[in-house]
Every structure is written in structure tokens, then in C-alpha cells.
Amino acid sequence: MMAATKKIAGGLVATALALGVTGCGASDPVKPTGSAGGQVRKGAAAPEAPGSVLRMIGDGSTSYTGPQPHVAKPEKLKPGEKPPQFVVFSWDGAGEDSQKLFSHFRGVGKQYNARMTYFLSGVYMLPEEKRSLYTAPQHSSGRSDIGFGDLQGIKDTAEQVRGAWLEGNEIGTHFNGHFCGPEGGVGTWSVEEWKSEINQAKSFVKSWKTNTPALKQEKALPFDYDKELIGARTPCLEGQKNFMLAAKDMGFRYDSSGISKQIWPKKTDGLWDLPLQLVPMPGRAFETLSMDYNYLVNQSGTTTQGDPSQHAYWGEQMRDGLMKAFGRVHDGNRAPLIIGNHFESWNGGTYMRAVEDSIKGMCTQKDVRCVTFRELADWLDAQDPKALEWMRTLDVGQAPKEGWTKFLTAGPPATPPSAPAAPAGVKPAAESAEES
């Protein structure tokens, strides 16, 4: 189980906004790629089973097992073709503890054909007794605001990470100690300090067997983390600018630490900027971020276990808000919907039920693809950049008046209109609530 002292891994108090502006599922099953997806030619050697080790890496904590199975191959839109509706469900600080929520949502994903991105915190793979191996920028050795792992937690998390990857899910990073705020928080870190944090996060995943000798007989993770790790979300959504400058030099392809309206994403400093989004807060005159923690803050403040009589309503409010956000992109500009969550039982677990209901409600629709950030980035890279820029001119909930075929076939005029501006005045606030 993870250390009991850990703090919220990745929330943000959203500023209440009234913007005033006027998909994964049960679509055709994705044909798997890699060792699990090919046919055996007559007379050829049988392919390795998914997850069979072809080459151990380092101390055997990770390994190469071939291309990842069960991932979608990106296809370029045909001229005038309506874009699919993408939805990305993602998890900050992913790890398996006594709540067993990692394993639970793996099952939910398999049931509803939803692949997800799990942002693993590196210190969850580092045992408490080895805490001195971690030195966060601007902090002394052995410090972490979310604690460290223990024997059972590391074993269970490794098992879930292994299974999740083999099912086509993505393993990103939420870094390590989760430091927020003006005193040594990630928002104050330089580019070089971010590089140190990234390297340490990778090292704890690549050497968990060395750091936990009692687990040396456990199976290796089935991927090369140096190649697997291409994206992240920063703690508290702070420090994005310098992180992205560091990440682009370290093989990253995207970041999901920003804040935006529900419009098509763009590249910043060479990385896809795939932000959390402002979505409806039903019954309230403002919008909040598409993350469980932000609904919590707007409902019970910094208390993670508020009025029990309100738990069911609060969960329904989140579910309904996410479904409204889904509806306005699905029937509007078709921008990808980005949703962030935590493996937490806040307010009686009501947000976990809301997320599960949302997955069921979105990912079972025939033209919806619930994918990982990696798959979304692959698809975006496969498109005509001019077509993507043209789609960015569609505002929240705005479908092409003349229909998608004519809109995409005609393309932008000689002087295209400006893309909608990002919302102003949204500033992250430091977290203070303790997790349950």
C-alpha cells in the first residue's frame, strides 16, 4: 500500500468561469498490432505470446517484448471525412493500493473497449527505506509530498502496470514527489531541474527490482521505459513551460498539464499540448476543469469526505457535467475530450462511480474512440496540419454550418479567421487537501 501521508496527486482548483460561448467505444474493434495481432505463416515459427520477454533491460525491471499489442493504427482522414470523436481518460499518480482501483478500472476499460493513460508516480516504485535515492529539485534527499512505496504496493503496482500495457494502455509519468506552490514547487523549477526530475522518475521504474530485492523474482515490465515514456501531466498543473522545454529534448511527444476550452489541440514547442478542459458544472453558473478533484473542490471544498447526504448528488453532477461536455463536442466541433482522474475514494467514492458511468456512456457509442494520449498523438501526427488548423477555428460546440464534408473539402479561405483564444484569468491554485 502507498504511504498514508501522500497528498493529492495532480488536482487543480479551477477558477469559476462563465465563458459565454455559444469516440472508443463500441466502434469496430481495433485490430491489434505487434506480437498479438499477426497471422502465422505456414511453416513459420510461432510468434511469441504477448508479453514474452525477448530481451531483458538493465537489472530485469523492464524488458523488450516487441511492439505493444492492442493499439490502434493511425489513419489520415480522407478528404471531407468527418473526424472521429476521441475521448481520453487518464489517471494521475497511478498506483495500486488497498482500494484496488487500478485493477478495477483496467476491468472497466476492457468491458467498454476503453484504453486509458496511466500517469505513474516514480516514487511509488521506490521503497520507503530507499527514499534517500530521490533528491527533488530544491529539496533535500528523501523528501516527497506523496510518500513512497512499500513492498506490497510496489509488487501490486508492477503487476497492474504490466497488465495495463499488454492491454494497449499507456504508461506515462506524474513524476515523483509532487511538490506544488511557490516554495520549491514544480512551478519554480528550471529546465535543468525538470530534466533531473524526469530522469529520476524513469530510473525508479527501470530499477525497482534493484531497489526492492525481495521482488527480484517478479516478472519484468514488458516495455523499454526509455521508449515507452512520451508524455506526462505535471503536479497541480504547474511548471508546464519549463517542463515542455525539458521534455522536447528527452523524447516526449505530448503534455497534458494545460487548461483550455474544448477546441482542437495544437503543438507548443514541438509537443502536442493536450490540456484538461473547461466543462459544465450542472446547476452552477460557471465551468470547472475536467477532473474529479475540481468537482470535489467546487462541492466540498478541501474536505475530501464531505456531507454524506450529498455524495450521490455530487457524483451525478460530475457525471452529468462530463456527459454534457461530451455531447457538445460529439455534436459540435468533434474536438478530443480530455478527462483526468485519481484513484481515490473521495466523498464516498462518488467520483469513481461517475467516471465509470461516463466511460460506459461515452465509449459504447459507435463513432467514439476512447484512446490513450499516445494513440491520439499518433492520429494527430498522421493528419494534414492545415486541416487540423482549420478545425481549430471551430469554437466550443460549433459544428460546421455547411456540414463536415464541405467544410473539410473546401478548406480555409485565403485569410482564415483566428482560432478561438484560450481562456484568460485561469490560474492554478496550490493543493492543500489530504487524501483519504
C-alpha positions in Angstrom: 0.0 0.0 0.0 1.2 3.5 -0.7 2.4 5.7 2.2 -0.6 7.1 4.1 0.9 10.6 4.1 0.6 11.1 0.3 -1.2 14.2 -0.9 -3.5 14.8 -3.8 -1.5 13.9 -7.0 -2.4 16.4 -9.6 -5.5 18.3 -8.7 -6.2 21.9 -9.5 -8.7 24.4 -8.1 -10.3 25.8 -11.2 -11.3 29.4 -11.2 -15.1 29.7 -11.7 -15.7 30.9 -15.2 -18.8 31.7 -17.3 -17.3 31.6 -20.8 -20.4 32.7 -22.6 -19.6 30.6 -25.7 -22.2 29.8 -27.6 -15.1 8.4 -29.8 -13.6 4.0 -28.2 -16.3 2.6 -27.7 -18.2 0.0 -29.3 -17.0 1.1 -32.6 -15.3 -1.5 -34.7 -12.8 -3.4 -32.6 -9.3 -2.1 -33.1 -7.1 -4.5 -34.9 -4.1 -5.2 -32.6 -0.6 -4.6 -33.8 2.6 -6.3 -32.6 3.1 -9.8 -31.4 -0.6 -10.4 -30.6 -2.0 -9.3 -33.9 -0.3 -11.0 -36.7 -1.2 -14.2 -38.5 1.2 -17.2 -38.5 2.6 -18.0 -42.0 2.6 -21.7 -42.8 6.0 -23.1 -41.9 7.0 -20.0 -39.9 7.9 -20.1 -36.3 5.1 -19.4 -33.9 5.0 -15.8 -32.7 5.9 -15.0 -29.1 3.0 -14.8 -26.8 2.1 -11.2 -25.8 4.5 -10.1 -23.0 7.1 -12.8 -23.7 10.5 -11.4 -22.9 12.7 -11.1 -26.0 15.4 -9.0 -24.2 15.9 -8.1 -20.6 16.9 -4.5 -19.9 19.2 -3.4 -17.1 18.5 -5.3 -13.9 15.5 -7.0 -15.3 12.9 -4.5 -14.0 11.9 -3.8 -17.6 12.3 -5.7 -20.8 11.6 -5.6 -24.6 8.7 -7.9 -25.6 8.1 -6.5 -29.1 5.6 -3.9 -30.3 2.7 -3.1 -28.0 -0.4 -5.2 -28.7 -3.9 -3.9 -29.0 -3.2 -0.3 -30.0 -4.9 1.5 -32.9 -3.0 2.3 -36.1 -3.5 5.9 -37.0 -5.2 6.7 -40.3 -5.3 10.0 -42.1 -8.7 11.5 -42.7 -10.0 11.1 -46.2 -11.0 14.4 -48.0 -14.2 15.6 -46.4 -14.3 12.8 -43.9 -15.9 13.6 -40.5 -13.3 13.2 -37.7 -13.9 10.5 -35.1 -14.8 11.6 -31.6 -11.8 10.9 -29.4 -12.0 10.7 -25.6 -9.0 10.2 -23.3 -9.5 9.0 -19.8 -6.3 9.5 -17.7 -5.1 8.8 -14.2 -2.7 11.0 -12.2 -0.3 9.3 -9.8 -1.4 5.8 -10.9 -0.6 3.0 -8.4 -2.3 0.0 -6.9 -3.1 0.3 -3.2 -5.6 -1.4 -0.8 -8.5 0.3 -2.7 -7.7 -1.8 -5.8 -8.9 0.9 -8.1 -6.1 0.5 -10.7 -7.2 -3.2 -11.3 -10.8 -2.2 -11.2 -10.6 0.4 -13.9 -8.5 -2.0 -16.0 -11.5 -4.2 -15.9 -13.8 -1.3 -16.8 -11.6 -0.4 -19.7 -11.7 -4.0 -21.1 -15.5 -4.2 -20.6 -16.2 -1.0 -22.6 -13.3 -1.0 -25.1 -11.6 2.0 -23.5 -7.8 2.2 -23.5 -6.5 4.8 -21.0 -3.3 6.6 -20.0 -1.9 5.9 -16.5 0.5 8.6 -15.3 2.7 6.6 -12.9 4.4 8.3 -10.0 8.0 7.1 -9.9 8.3 7.2 -6.1 5.5 4.6 -5.9 8.1 2.2 -7.3 10.7 3.3 -4.7 10.5 1.7 -1.2 10.4 3.9 1.9 13.8 2.5 3.2 15.5 3.7 -0.1 13.9 7.2 0.0 17.3 8.8 0.1 17.8 7.8 -3.5 15.4 10.5 -4.5 16.5 14.2 -4.4 13.9 16.5 -5.7 15.0 19.8 -7.2 15.2 22.5 -4.5 14.6 19.9 -1.7 16.7 17.7 0.5 17.1 14.0 -0.2 14.3 11.7 0.8 11.5 14.3 0.6 8.2 13.5 -1.1 4.8 15.1 -0.6 3.1 11.8 -1.6 5.3 9.4 0.4 6.9 6.4 -1.2 6.1 2.8 -1.9 6.2 -0.3 0.2 6.8 -4.0 -0.7 3.2 -4.9 -1.3 2.4 -1.6 -3.1 5.4 -2.0 -5.4 4.5 -5.6 -6.2 0.9 -4.8 -6.9 1.6 -1.7 -8.9 4.1 -3.5 -11.1 1.5 -6.2 -11.8 -1.1 -3.6 -12.8 1.4 -1.6 -15.0 2.4 -4.8 -16.7 -1.2 -5.9 -17.4 -2.3 -2.4 -18.4 0.4 -2.1 -21.1 -0.3 -5.5 -22.5 -3.9 -4.5 -22.9 -3.0 -1.5 -25.0 -3.0 1.2 -22.3 -0.3 3.8 -21.9 2.1 4.3 -19.1 3.1 8.0 -18.7 4.5 9.8 -15.7 3.3 12.1 -12.9 7.0 12.4 -11.9 7.9 11.9 -8.2 7.5 14.0 -5.1 4.5 16.1 -6.2 5.7 19.4 -4.9 3.4 22.4 -5.5 3.3 26.1 -4.7 5.8 28.9 -4.6 8.3 27.3 -2.2 10.2 24.8 -4.2 7.1 23.7 -6.1 7.4 22.4 -9.7 6.3 25.7 -11.0 9.6 27.2 -9.8 11.8 24.6 -11.4 14.3 25.4 -14.2 14.6 23.4 -17.4 17.7 21.5 -16.0 15.8 20.8 -12.7 13.0 19.3 -14.7 15.4 17.1 -16.6 16.7 15.8 -13.2 13.2 15.0 -12.1 12.3 13.2 -15.3 15.5 11.1 -15.2 14.8 10.2 -11.6 11.2 9.2 -12.4 12.4 7.0 -15.1 15.2 5.5 -13.0 12.8 4.3 -10.3 10.7 2.4 -12.8 13.8 1.0 -14.5 15.4 -0.3 -11.3 12.5 -1.3 -9.0 14.0 -4.8 -8.6 17.4 -3.5 -7.5 15.7 -1.1 -5.0 13.4 -3.9 -3.8 15.5 -7.1 -3.7 12.6 -9.1 -2.2 10.8 -8.7 -5.5 13.7 -9.7 -7.8 11.8 -12.9 -8.9 8.8 -10.9 -10.1 8.1 -10.6 -13.8 9.7 -7.7 -15.6 7.6 -4.9 -17.0 7.1 -5.7 -20.7 8.4 -2.4 -22.2 11.5 -0.3 -22.6 10.6 2.7 -20.4 13.0 5.0 -22.2 11.0 4.4 -25.4 7.5 4.0 -23.8 7.6 7.3 -21.9 6.4 10.0 -24.2 4.0 12.1 -22.1 3.1 13.5 -18.7 0.9 15.7 -16.5 2.7 17.9 -14.0 1.7 18.1 -10.3 -1.0 20.7 -9.7 -0.7 21.6 -13.4 2.2 23.8 -12.5 5.5 24.3 -14.3 4.3 23.4 -17.8 6.5 25.8 -19.7 9.9 24.7 -18.4 8.8 21.1 -18.3 7.9 21.2 -22.0 11.3 22.8 -22.8 13.0 19.9 -21.0 10.7 17.2 -22.3 11.2 18.0 -26.0 14.9 17.2 -25.6 14.1 13.9 -23.9 11.9 12.1 -26.4 8.5 13.3 -25.1 5.7 13.9 -27.7 2.9 15.5 -25.6 2.0 17.2 -22.4 -1.4 17.2 -20.6 -0.8 19.9 -18.0 -2.6 22.8 -19.7 -6.0 24.4 -19.4 -8.2 25.1 -22.4 -11.7 25.3 -23.9 -13.0 22.3 -25.8 -11.3 23.0 -29.1 -8.8 21.1 -31.2 -5.3 20.9 -29.8 -2.1 22.3 -31.2 1.6 21.8 -30.8 3.7 24.0 -28.5 7.5 23.9 -28.5 7.3 20.8 -30.7 5.0 18.8 -28.3 1.3 18.2 -28.6 -0.5 20.3 -26.0 -3.4 18.1 -24.9 -4.9 20.0 -22.0 -7.6 19.4 -19.4 -10.7 21.3 -20.5 -13.3 23.6 -19.0 -16.5 21.7 -18.8 -20.1 22.2 -17.4 -20.8 22.2 -13.7 -24.6 21.4 -13.9 -26.7 23.7 -11.7 -23.9 26.3 -11.4 -23.2 29.4 -13.4 -19.6 28.5 -14.2 -17.4 25.8 -15.6 -14.7 23.7 -14.0 -11.8 21.5 -15.2 -12.5 18.0 -16.5 -11.0 16.3 -13.4 -12.5 14.7 -10.4 -10.6 16.8 -7.9 -12.0 20.0 -9.4 -15.6 18.8 -9.0 -14.7 17.9 -5.4 -13.3 21.4 -4.6 -16.5 23.0 -6.0 -18.7 20.7 -4.0 -17.0 20.1 -0.6 -14.0 22.5 -0.7 -10.8 21.0 0.6 -12.7 18.4 2.6 -12.3 15.0 0.8 -15.2 13.4 2.8 -17.9 16.0 2.9 -21.6 15.7 3.7 -22.6 12.0 3.1 -26.2 13.1 2.2 -24.7 14.9 -0.8 -22.4 12.2 -2.1 -24.8 10.7 -4.7 -25.8 14.1 -6.0 -22.2 15.3 -6.3 -21.3 12.2 -8.3 -24.3 12.7 -10.6 -23.3 16.3 -11.0 -19.8 15.3 -12.2 -21.2 12.5 -14.5 -23.8 14.9 -16.0 -21.2 17.6 -16.5 -18.8 15.2 -18.3 -21.7 13.9 -20.4 -22.7 17.5 -21.4 -19.1 18.2 -22.3 -19.1 15.0 -24.4 -22.3 15.9 -26.1 -21.2 19.4 -27.2 -18.0 18.1 -28.9 -19.6 15.0 -30.3 -22.4 17.0 -31.9 -20.2 20.1 -32.4 -16.6 20.6 -33.3 -15.5 17.0 -32.6 -12.5 18.1 -30.5 -11.0 15.4 -28.4 -12.4 15.3 -24.8 -9.7 15.0 -22.2 -10.6 13.8 -18.7 -8.3 13.5 -15.7 -8.8 11.4 -12.5 -7.2 10.0 -9.4 -7.5 6.5 -7.8 -9.3 7.9 -4.7 -12.5 7.3 -2.8 -13.2 10.9 -2.2 -16.7 11.7 -0.9 -17.5 8.1 -0.6 -16.1 7.0 -3.9 -18.8 9.0 -5.8 -16.4 10.3 -8.4 -15.1 6.8 -9.3 -18.7 5.8 -10.0 -19.2 9.0 -12.0 -16.1 8.2 -14.1 -17.2 4.6 -14.6 -20.7 5.8 -15.7 -19.1 8.2 -18.1 -16.9 5.6 -19.7 -20.0 3.4 -20.2 -22.0 6.3 -21.6 -19.3 7.6 -24.0 -17.2 4.6 -25.0 -20.2 2.4 -26.1 -21.2 4.8 -28.9 -20.3 3.6 -32.3 -18.4 6.6 -33.7 -16.4 7.2 -30.5 -12.9 6.1 -29.8 -11.7 6.0 -26.2 -7.9 6.0 -26.6 -4.6 6.8 -24.9 -2.8 10.0 -25.3 -0.2 8.1 -27.4 -2.8 7.0 -29.8 -4.3 10.5 -30.0 -0.9 12.0 -30.7 -0.2 9.3 -33.4 -3.5 10.2 -35.0 -2.9 13.9 -34.9 0.6 13.4 -36.4 -1.0 11.5 -39.3 -3.3 14.4 -40.3 -2.7 17.3 -42.6 -1.6 20.2 -40.3 -3.6 22.6 -42.4 -6.8 20.6 -41.8 -6.2 20.5 -38.1 -5.6 24.3 -38.0 -8.8 24.7 -39.9 -10.7 22.6 -37.4 -9.3 24.8 -34.6 -11.3 27.7 -35.9 -14.5 25.9 -34.7 -15.4 27.1 -31.2 -16.9 25.1 -28.4 -19.9 23.2 -29.5 -19.7 24.6 -33.0 -20.3 22.2 -35.9 -19.6 23.3 -39.5 -22.7 25.1 -40.8 -22.4 23.5 -44.2 -21.5 20.1 -42.9 -18.2 18.3 -42.4 -17.8 17.2 -46.0 -18.0 20.7 -47.4 -16.1 22.2 -44.5 -13.1 19.9 -44.8 -13.1 19.7 -48.6 -13.2 23.4 -49.1 -10.6 24.1 -46.5 -9.6 27.5 -45.1 -10.1 30.7 -47.1 -7.1 32.7 -48.2 -7.1 34.6 -44.8 -8.6 32.1 -42.3 -10.3 33.5 -39.2 -8.3 33.5 -36.0 -8.6 30.4 -33.7 -10.5 30.9 -30.5 -8.3 32.4 -27.8 -7.5 30.3 -24.7 -9.5 31.3 -21.6 -7.9 34.1 -19.6 -7.6 34.5 -15.9 -7.4 30.8 -15.0 -4.6 30.4 -12.5 -3.8 27.1 -10.8 -4.0 27.1 -7.0 -1.8 25.1 -4.7 -3.4 22.0 -3.2 -3.8 21.6 0.5 -6.3 18.8 1.0 -5.1 15.4 2.2 -6.1 12.3 0.5 -8.2 9.7 2.3 
